[in-house]
Amino acid sequence: MSSDKTYSGIHNDRFGGMTPTGTLIRDAWVFGLVDESQTCEGWNSKQLQALHEQVSRAWEPYGFLVSNLPPELRERHGRIHGEAFERARELGWQADDLSDEI
C-alpha cells in the first residue's frame, strides 16, 4: 500500500473484512487494542503496521494459538470471528478466497 492510500474499513473490505487486514482488526478487537466499533476506515499503512505489531505482541504469550487463549479471550475470539464468518458467507465469501485488498 502506498503511503497516500488508506484502508476502506473492515465493513467496506471484501466480504466484510475476510482479508488479512480484516483478521488483524478482529484480533485487535479480541485483545481490546481497539474498540469493536473501530473499523480502521481511513487508516494508512503506518497505522495498520503499528496495529499489526501490537496484535503480534498480544498473541506471543499464547503461541499464536487460539487454543492457548484464556477462556474469556477464547470466547471473545470465537464470537468475533464467528460473526465475521457468518456475515461473509451471507455476502458470498468462500473459505479459499483470502486475498487482501487495501
TANORMO-V676184 format. One record per helix or strand of 2 or more residues. SS is the DSSP state (@ for helix, = for strand). FROM is the first residue (numbers start at 1). TO is the last residue. If there is no record, write none. Layout:
ss=SS from=FROM to=TO
ss=SS from=FROM to=TO
This chain:
ss=@ from=14 to=16
ss=@ from=20 to=30
ss=@ from=45 to=60
ss=@ from=66 to=68
ss=@ from=71 to=90
